[in-house]
Amino acid sequence: MRKTRFAGVLAGVVLLAVVVVIVAFNVVNLSEAYGSGEPYYSRTTNMDKWADPLPVLGVVDGVAVVVIAAGFVAWRRTRV
């Protein structure tokens, strides 16, 4: 019983850590791409070097959803 509880807690903590890492990754990339200030402040001078981060973030978030769903299933199995 104790091993099952420990495995469930560990799976829950890992699941939460994955969510925190993905959210931090998205925040850092979006703030770096769009910056602060008025519309895309200081991005007009180097627009030829700017790349839209949304396609990459979409792929990363899609993979994260699959990993989180698999982790949730594993977490639920350890709790039963």
Biopython code that builds the backbone (N, CA, C, O; Angstrom):
import numpy as np
from Bio.PDB.StructureBuilder import StructureBuilder

atoms = [
    (1, "MET", "N", (0.816, -1.196, 0.000)),
    (1, "MET", "CA", (0.000, 0.000, 0.000)),
    (1, "MET", "C", (0.858, 1.257, 0.000)),
    (1, "MET", "O", (0.542, 2.222, -0.696)),
    (2, "ARG", "N", (1.941, 1.255, 0.774)),
    (2, "ARG", "CA", (2.790, 2.441, 0.849)),
    (2, "ARG", "C", (3.494, 2.714, -0.479)),
    (2, "ARG", "O", (3.640, 3.870, -0.877)),
    (3, "LYS", "N", (3.936, 1.646, -1.173)),
    (3, "LYS", "CA", (4.596, 1.834, -2.463)),
    (3, "LYS", "C", (3.640, 2.446, -3.474)),
    (3, "LYS", "O", (4.030, 3.300, -4.269)),
    (4, "THR", "N", (2.393, 2.011, -3.441)),
    (4, "THR", "CA", (1.401, 2.550, -4.371)),
    (4, "THR", "C", (1.152, 4.022, -4.088)),
    (4, "THR", "O", (1.048, 4.828, -5.014)),
    (5, "ARG", "N", (1.056, 4.373, -2.818)),
    (5, "ARG", "CA", (0.831, 5.777, -2.458)),
    (5, "ARG", "C", (2.027, 6.636, -2.873)),
    (5, "ARG", "O", (1.855, 7.730, -3.411)),
    (6, "PHE", "N", (3.241, 6.134, -2.620)),
    (6, "PHE", "CA", (4.434, 6.873, -3.006)),
    (6, "PHE", "C", (4.500, 7.060, -4.516)),
    (6, "PHE", "O", (4.849, 8.140, -4.991)),
    (7, "ALA", "N", (4.170, 6.023, -5.268)),
    (7, "ALA", "CA", (4.187, 6.110, -6.728)),
    (7, "ALA", "C", (3.143, 7.115, -7.211)),
    (7, "ALA", "O", (3.389, 7.857, -8.163)),
    (8, "GLY", "N", (2.001, 7.140, -6.571)),
    (8, "GLY", "CA", (0.958, 8.095, -6.947)),
    (8, "GLY", "C", (1.379, 9.531, -6.679)),
    (8, "GLY", "O", (1.157, 10.416, -7.505)),
    (9, "VAL", "N", (1.986, 9.759, -5.524)),
    (9, "VAL", "CA", (2.467, 11.100, -5.186)),
    (9, "VAL", "C", (3.579, 11.508, -6.140)),
    (9, "VAL", "O", (3.611, 12.647, -6.606)),
    (10, "LEU", "N", (4.480, 10.599, -6.430)),
    (10, "LEU", "CA", (5.579, 10.895, -7.357)),
    (10, "LEU", "C", (5.053, 11.219, -8.751)),
    (10, "LEU", "O", (5.524, 12.160, -9.390)),
    (11, "ALA", "N", (4.087, 10.450, -9.222)),
    (11, "ALA", "CA", (3.507, 10.717, -10.542)),
    (11, "ALA", "C", (2.806, 12.069, -10.554)),
    (11, "ALA", "O", (2.896, 12.799, -11.542)),
    (12, "GLY", "N", (2.118, 12.412, -9.489)),
    (12, "GLY", "CA", (1.461, 13.718, -9.401)),
    (12, "GLY", "C", (2.448, 14.864, -9.403)),
    (12, "GLY", "O", (2.213, 15.887, -10.046)),
    (13, "VAL", "N", (3.546, 14.706, -8.694)),
    (13, "VAL", "CA", (4.578, 15.751, -8.642)),
    (13, "VAL", "C", (5.242, 15.913, -10.006)),
    (13, "VAL", "O", (5.479, 17.037, -10.448)),
    (14, "VAL", "N", (5.543, 14.808, -10.671)),
    (14, "VAL", "CA", (6.141, 14.885, -12.006)),
    (14, "VAL", "C", (5.186, 15.537, -12.984)),
    (14, "VAL", "O", (5.604, 16.335, -13.823)),
    (15, "LEU", "N", (3.918, 15.209, -12.885)),
    (15, "LEU", "CA", (2.902, 15.809, -13.745)),
    (15, "LEU", "C", (2.821, 17.318, -13.536)),
    (15, "LEU", "O", (2.747, 18.083, -14.498)),
    (16, "LEU", "N", (2.837, 17.734, -12.290)),
    (16, "LEU", "CA", (2.810, 19.164, -11.976)),
    (16, "LEU", "C", (4.076, 19.864, -12.464)),
    (16, "LEU", "O", (4.011, 20.992, -12.954)),
    (17, "ALA", "N", (5.222, 19.205, -12.334)),
    (17, "ALA", "CA", (6.483, 19.789, -12.797)),
    (17, "ALA", "C", (6.475, 19.977, -14.309)),
    (17, "ALA", "O", (6.972, 20.989, -14.802)),
    (18, "VAL", "N", (5.924, 19.026, -15.051)),
    (18, "VAL", "CA", (5.846, 19.150, -16.513)),
    (18, "VAL", "C", (4.979, 20.353, -16.885)),
    (18, "VAL", "O", (5.330, 21.114, -17.786)),
    (19, "VAL", "N", (3.861, 20.526, -16.204)),
    (19, "VAL", "CA", (2.982, 21.662, -16.479)),
    (19, "VAL", "C", (3.701, 22.977, -16.204)),
    (19, "VAL", "O", (3.608, 23.909, -17.002)),
    (20, "VAL", "N", (4.417, 23.065, -15.087)),
    (20, "VAL", "CA", (5.135, 24.295, -14.731)),
    (20, "VAL", "C", (6.221, 24.602, -15.761)),
    (20, "VAL", "O", (6.385, 25.757, -16.154)),
    (21, "VAL", "N", (6.957, 23.595, -16.200)),
    (21, "VAL", "CA", (8.023, 23.808, -17.187)),
    (21, "VAL", "C", (7.441, 24.287, -18.520)),
    (21, "VAL", "O", (7.998, 25.186, -19.148)),
    (22, "ILE", "N", (6.335, 23.699, -18.951)),
    (22, "ILE", "CA", (5.723, 24.097, -20.226)),
    (22, "ILE", "C", (5.193, 25.524, -20.148)),
    (22, "ILE", "O", (5.361, 26.297, -21.091)),
    (23, "VAL", "N", (4.563, 25.878, -19.051)),
    (23, "VAL", "CA", (4.057, 27.251, -18.893)),
    (23, "VAL", "C", (5.214, 28.243, -18.888)),
    (23, "VAL", "O", (5.130, 29.291, -19.527)),
    (24, "ALA", "N", (6.283, 27.928, -18.180)),
    (24, "ALA", "CA", (7.449, 28.819, -18.150)),
    (24, "ALA", "C", (8.069, 28.949, -19.540)),
    (24, "ALA", "O", (8.463, 30.045, -19.939)),
    (25, "PHE", "N", (8.159, 27.857, -20.273)),
    (25, "PHE", "CA", (8.705, 27.882, -21.632)),
    (25, "PHE", "C", (7.873, 28.797, -22.530)),
    (25, "PHE", "O", (8.423, 29.584, -23.299)),
    (26, "ASN", "N", (6.547, 28.690, -22.430)),
    (26, "ASN", "CA", (5.672, 29.531, -23.238)),
    (26, "ASN", "C", (5.804, 31.000, -22.867)),
    (26, "ASN", "O", (5.875, 31.855, -23.749)),
    (27, "VAL", "N", (5.837, 31.302, -21.588)),
    (27, "VAL", "CA", (5.944, 32.697, -21.140)),
    (27, "VAL", "C", (7.251, 33.313, -21.609)),
    (27, "VAL", "O", (7.256, 34.440, -22.106)),
    (28, "VAL", "N", (8.351, 32.602, -21.462)),
    (28, "VAL", "CA", (9.654, 33.130, -21.869)),
    (28, "VAL", "C", (9.685, 33.381, -23.375)),
    (28, "VAL", "O", (10.134, 34.439, -23.817)),
    (29, "ASN", "N", (9.214, 32.425, -24.159)),
    (29, "ASN", "CA", (9.264, 32.587, -25.609)),
    (29, "ASN", "C", (8.335, 33.682, -26.110)),
    (29, "ASN", "O", (8.704, 34.439, -27.008)),
    (30, "LEU", "N", (7.149, 33.776, -25.552)),
    (30, "LEU", "CA", (6.225, 34.826, -25.991)),
    (30, "LEU", "C", (6.700, 36.206, -25.574)),
    (30, "LEU", "O", (6.576, 37.158, -26.344)),
    (31, "SER", "N", (7.239, 36.332, -24.373)),
    (31, "SER", "CA", (7.727, 37.647, -23.955)),
    (31, "SER", "C", (8.969, 38.050, -24.741)),
    (31, "SER", "O", (9.181, 39.235, -25.000)),
    (32, "GLU", "N", (9.786, 37.080, -25.121)),
    (32, "GLU", "CA", (10.964, 37.391, -25.934)),
    (32, "GLU", "C", (10.569, 37.785, -27.357)),
    (32, "GLU", "O", (11.183, 38.673, -27.948)),
    (33, "ALA", "N", (9.566, 37.140, -27.897)),
    (33, "ALA", "CA", (9.167, 37.400, -29.276)),
    (33, "ALA", "C", (8.415, 38.714, -29.422)),
    (33, "ALA", "O", (8.649, 39.473, -30.362)),
    (34, "TYR", "N", (7.511, 38.977, -28.483)),
    (34, "TYR", "CA", (6.663, 40.161, -28.629)),
    (34, "TYR", "C", (7.107, 41.320, -27.752)),
    (34, "TYR", "O", (6.700, 42.457, -27.996)),
    (35, "GLY", "N", (7.909, 41.074, -26.763)),
    (35, "GLY", "CA", (8.486, 42.127, -25.949)),
    (35, "GLY", "C", (7.461, 42.903, -25.155)),
    (35, "GLY", "O", (6.273, 42.580, -25.135)),
    (36, "SER", "N", (7.959, 43.939, -24.500)),
    (36, "SER", "CA", (7.088, 44.792, -23.709)),
    (36, "SER", "C", (7.004, 46.160, -24.368)),
    (36, "SER", "O", (7.767, 46.467, -25.284)),
    (37, "GLY", "N", (6.098, 46.953, -23.908)),
    (37, "GLY", "CA", (5.941, 48.296, -24.451)),
    (37, "GLY", "C", (4.900, 48.346, -25.538)),
    (37, "GLY", "O", (4.091, 47.430, -25.689)),
    (38, "GLU", "N", (4.926, 49.406, -26.281)),
    (38, "GLU", "CA", (3.964, 49.607, -27.361)),
    (38, "GLU", "C", (4.148, 48.519, -28.406)),
    (38, "GLU", "O", (5.146, 47.798, -28.379)),
    (39, "PRO", "N", (3.212, 48.392, -29.314)),
    (39, "PRO", "CA", (3.184, 47.234, -30.226)),
    (39, "PRO", "C", (4.561, 46.816, -30.742)),
    (39, "PRO", "O", (5.165, 47.461, -31.599)),
    (40, "TYR", "N", (5.014, 45.721, -30.183)),
    (40, "TYR", "CA", (6.275, 45.096, -30.589)),
    (40, "TYR", "C", (7.430, 46.101, -30.586)),
    (40, "TYR", "O", (8.166, 46.236, -31.564)),
    (41, "TYR", "N", (7.562, 46.787, -29.476)),
    (41, "TYR", "CA", (8.575, 47.827, -29.315)),
    (41, "TYR", "C", (9.957, 47.323, -29.728)),
    (41, "TYR", "O", (10.387, 46.251, -29.301)),
    (42, "SER", "N", (10.619, 48.071, -30.527)),
    (42, "SER", "CA", (11.968, 47.840, -31.063)),
    (42, "SER", "C", (12.062, 46.606, -31.951)),
    (42, "SER", "O", (13.161, 46.107, -32.194)),
    (43, "ARG", "N", (10.946, 46.112, -32.433)),
    (43, "ARG", "CA", (10.974, 44.978, -33.352)),
    (43, "ARG", "C", (10.952, 45.425, -34.812)),
    (43, "ARG", "O", (11.222, 44.624, -35.707)),
    (44, "THR", "N", (10.637, 46.682, -35.058)),
    (44, "THR", "CA", (10.528, 47.129, -36.444)),
    (44, "THR", "C", (11.883, 47.282, -37.104)),
    (44, "THR", "O", (11.963, 47.242, -38.331)),
    (45, "THR", "N", (12.941, 47.456, -36.348)),
    (45, "THR", "CA", (14.252, 47.654, -36.953)),
    (45, "THR", "C", (14.847, 46.344, -37.473)),
    (45, "THR", "O", (15.600, 46.351, -38.446)),
    (46, "ASN", "N", (14.520, 45.241, -36.840)),
    (46, "ASN", "CA", (15.087, 43.955, -37.245)),
    (46, "ASN", "C", (13.996, 42.972, -37.651)),
    (46, "ASN", "O", (14.069, 41.793, -37.305)),
    (47, "MET", "N", (13.004, 43.432, -38.366)),
    (47, "MET", "CA", (11.889, 42.554, -38.731)),
    (47, "MET", "C", (12.335, 41.420, -39.662)),
    (47, "MET", "O", (11.665, 40.389, -39.726)),
    (48, "ASP", "N", (13.440, 41.586, -40.378)),
    (48, "ASP", "CA", (13.899, 40.513, -41.250)),
    (48, "ASP", "C", (14.451, 39.337, -40.445)),
    (48, "ASP", "O", (14.527, 38.222, -40.963)),
    (49, "LYS", "N", (14.840, 39.565, -39.184)),
    (49, "LYS", "CA", (15.378, 38.503, -38.342)),
    (49, "LYS", "C", (14.335, 37.912, -37.401)),
    (49, "LYS", "O", (14.595, 36.909, -36.736)),
    (50, "TRP", "N", (13.162, 38.526, -37.342)),
    (50, "TRP", "CA", (12.132, 38.084, -36.404)),
    (50, "TRP", "C", (11.416, 36.864, -36.953)),
    (50, "TRP", "O", (11.135, 36.791, -38.150)),
    (51, "ALA", "N", (11.123, 35.917, -36.094)),
    (51, "ALA", "CA", (10.372, 34.719, -36.475)),
    (51, "ALA", "C", (9.213, 34.547, -35.505)),
    (51, "ALA", "O", (9.367, 34.767, -34.304)),
    (52, "ASP", "N", (8.067, 34.160, -36.017)),
    (52, "ASP", "CA", (6.886, 33.954, -35.198)),
    (52, "ASP", "C", (7.058, 32.672, -34.377)),
    (52, "ASP", "O", (7.281, 31.607, -34.952)),
    (53, "PRO", "N", (6.959, 32.751, -33.046)),
    (53, "PRO", "CA", (7.168, 31.567, -32.212)),
    (53, "PRO", "C", (5.940, 30.666, -32.097)),
    (53, "PRO", "O", (6.044, 29.566, -31.554)),
    (54, "LEU", "N", (4.796, 31.096, -32.586)),
    (54, "LEU", "CA", (3.562, 30.342, -32.374)),
    (54, "LEU", "C", (3.557, 28.939, -32.984)),
    (54, "LEU", "O", (3.048, 28.023, -32.338)),
    (55, "PRO", "N", (4.092, 28.714, -34.191)),
    (55, "PRO", "CA", (4.104, 27.328, -34.696)),
    (55, "PRO", "C", (4.915, 26.364, -33.819)),
    (55, "PRO", "O", (4.494, 25.233, -33.576)),
    (56, "VAL", "N", (6.057, 26.815, -33.358)),
    (56, "VAL", "CA", (6.889, 25.967, -32.499)),
    (56, "VAL", "C", (6.192, 25.736, -31.162)),
    (56, "VAL", "O", (6.184, 24.617, -30.649)),
    (57, "LEU", "N", (5.609, 26.786, -30.601)),
    (57, "LEU", "CA", (4.909, 26.637, -29.329)),
    (57, "LEU", "C", (3.697, 25.729, -29.477)),
    (57, "LEU", "O", (3.355, 25.004, -28.543)),
    (58, "GLY", "N", (3.048, 25.755, -30.624)),
    (58, "GLY", "CA", (1.921, 24.861, -30.856)),
    (58, "GLY", "C", (2.339, 23.401, -30.842)),
    (58, "GLY", "O", (1.644, 22.556, -30.278)),
    (59, "VAL", "N", (3.466, 23.107, -31.458)),
    (59, "VAL", "CA", (3.980, 21.729, -31.467)),
    (59, "VAL", "C", (4.392, 21.308, -30.059)),
    (59, "VAL", "O", (4.070, 20.206, -29.615)),
    (60, "VAL", "N", (5.095, 22.178, -29.371)),
    (60, "VAL", "CA", (5.530, 21.870, -28.000)),
    (60, "VAL", "C", (4.325, 21.650, -27.094)),
    (60, "VAL", "O", (4.313, 20.714, -26.295)),
    (61, "ASP", "N", (3.315, 22.504, -27.213)),
    (61, "ASP", "CA", (2.118, 22.355, -26.388)),
    (61, "ASP", "C", (1.342, 21.093, -26.748)),
    (61, "ASP", "O", (0.772, 20.448, -25.867)),
    (62, "GLY", "N", (1.312, 20.734, -28.020)),
    (62, "GLY", "CA", (0.649, 19.499, -28.427)),
    (62, "GLY", "C", (1.316, 18.273, -27.832)),
    (62, "GLY", "O", (0.643, 17.368, -27.339)),
    (63, "VAL", "N", (2.637, 18.243, -27.878)),
    (63, "VAL", "CA", (3.376, 17.136, -27.277)),
    (63, "VAL", "C", (3.160, 17.130, -25.756)),
    (63, "VAL", "O", (3.030, 16.071, -25.143)),
    (64, "ALA", "N", (3.124, 18.319, -25.167)),
    (64, "ALA", "CA", (2.912, 18.410, -23.721)),
    (64, "ALA", "C", (1.542, 17.886, -23.325)),
    (64, "ALA", "O", (1.403, 17.247, -22.282)),
    (65, "VAL", "N", (0.535, 18.146, -24.138)),
    (65, "VAL", "CA", (-0.808, 17.638, -23.832)),
    (65, "VAL", "C", (-0.805, 16.112, -23.836)),
    (65, "VAL", "O", (-1.421, 15.489, -22.971)),
    (66, "VAL", "N", (-0.120, 15.509, -24.798)),
    (66, "VAL", "CA", (-0.039, 14.045, -24.857)),
    (66, "VAL", "C", (0.707, 13.499, -23.638)),
    (66, "VAL", "O", (0.279, 12.513, -23.038)),
    (67, "VAL", "N", (1.818, 14.135, -23.273)),
    (67, "VAL", "CA", (2.596, 13.686, -22.119)),
    (67, "VAL", "C", (1.793, 13.849, -20.827)),
    (67, "VAL", "O", (1.807, 12.966, -19.969)),
    (68, "ILE", "N", (1.103, 14.965, -20.693)),
    (68, "ILE", "CA", (0.297, 15.202, -19.496)),
    (68, "ILE", "C", (-0.860, 14.206, -19.423)),
    (68, "ILE", "O", (-1.173, 13.705, -18.343)),
    (69, "ALA", "N", (-1.491, 13.916, -20.548)),
    (69, "ALA", "CA", (-2.583, 12.940, -20.552)),
    (69, "ALA", "C", (-2.070, 11.557, -20.164)),
    (69, "ALA", "O", (-2.718, 10.852, -19.391)),
    (70, "ALA", "N", (-0.919, 11.164, -20.690)),
    (70, "ALA", "CA", (-0.336, 9.870, -20.325)),
    (70, "ALA", "C", (0.051, 9.844, -18.847)),
    (70, "ALA", "O", (-0.129, 8.834, -18.167)),
    (71, "GLY", "N", (0.578, 10.951, -18.365)),
    (71, "GLY", "CA", (0.919, 11.041, -16.940)),
    (71, "GLY", "C", (-0.306, 10.987, -16.058)),
    (71, "GLY", "O", (-0.274, 10.383, -14.986)),
    (72, "PHE", "N", (-1.382, 11.610, -16.493)),
    (72, "PHE", "CA", (-2.621, 11.576, -15.722)),
    (72, "PHE", "C", (-3.181, 10.158, -15.661)),
    (72, "PHE", "O", (-3.663, 9.720, -14.616)),
    (73, "VAL", "N", (-3.116, 9.442, -16.786)),
    (73, "VAL", "CA", (-3.580, 8.049, -16.804)),
    (73, "VAL", "C", (-2.717, 7.205, -15.866)),
    (73, "VAL", "O", (-3.238, 6.381, -15.115)),
    (74, "ALA", "N", (-1.411, 7.406, -15.909)),
    (74, "ALA", "CA", (-0.517, 6.656, -15.019)),
    (74, "ALA", "C", (-0.790, 7.009, -13.561)),
    (74, "ALA", "O", (-0.764, 6.135, -12.695)),
    (75, "TRP", "N", (-1.047, 8.260, -13.292)),
    (75, "TRP", "CA", (-1.348, 8.698, -11.933)),
    (75, "TRP", "C", (-2.637, 8.082, -11.424)),
    (75, "TRP", "O", (-2.714, 7.661, -10.270)),
    (76, "ARG", "N", (-3.647, 8.027, -12.276)),
    (76, "ARG", "CA", (-4.926, 7.437, -11.881)),
    (76, "ARG", "C", (-4.789, 5.933, -11.636)),
    (76, "ARG", "O", (-5.440, 5.388, -10.744)),
    (77, "ARG", "N", (-3.954, 5.268, -12.417)),
    (77, "ARG", "CA", (-3.765, 3.818, -12.245)),
    (77, "ARG", "C", (-3.079, 3.509, -10.928)),
    (77, "ARG", "O", (-3.359, 2.481, -10.312)),
    (78, "THR", "N", (-2.181, 4.388, -10.484)),
    (78, "THR", "CA", (-1.480, 4.138, -9.222)),
    (78, "THR", "C", (-2.390, 4.406, -8.033)),
    (78, "THR", "O", (-2.147, 3.883, -6.945)),
    (79, "ARG", "N", (-3.417, 5.198, -8.214)),
    (79, "ARG", "CA", (-4.319, 5.517, -7.105)),
    (79, "ARG", "C", (-5.375, 4.446, -6.885)),
    (79, "ARG", "O", (-5.970, 4.396, -5.809)),
    (80, "VAL", "N", (-5.627, 3.595, -7.860)),
    (80, "VAL", "CA", (-6.691, 2.585, -7.726)),
    (80, "VAL", "C", (-6.212, 1.392, -6.945)),
    (80, "VAL", "O", (-6.971, 0.447, -6.735)),
]
sb = StructureBuilder()
sb.init_structure("model")
sb.init_model(0)
sb.init_chain("A")
sb.init_seg("    ")
for serial, (resi, resn, name, xyz) in enumerate(atoms, 1):
    if name == "N":
        sb.init_residue(resn, " ", resi, " ")
    sb.init_atom(name, np.array(xyz, "f"), 0.0, 1.0, " ", f" {name:<3s}", serial, name[0])
structure = sb.get_structure()
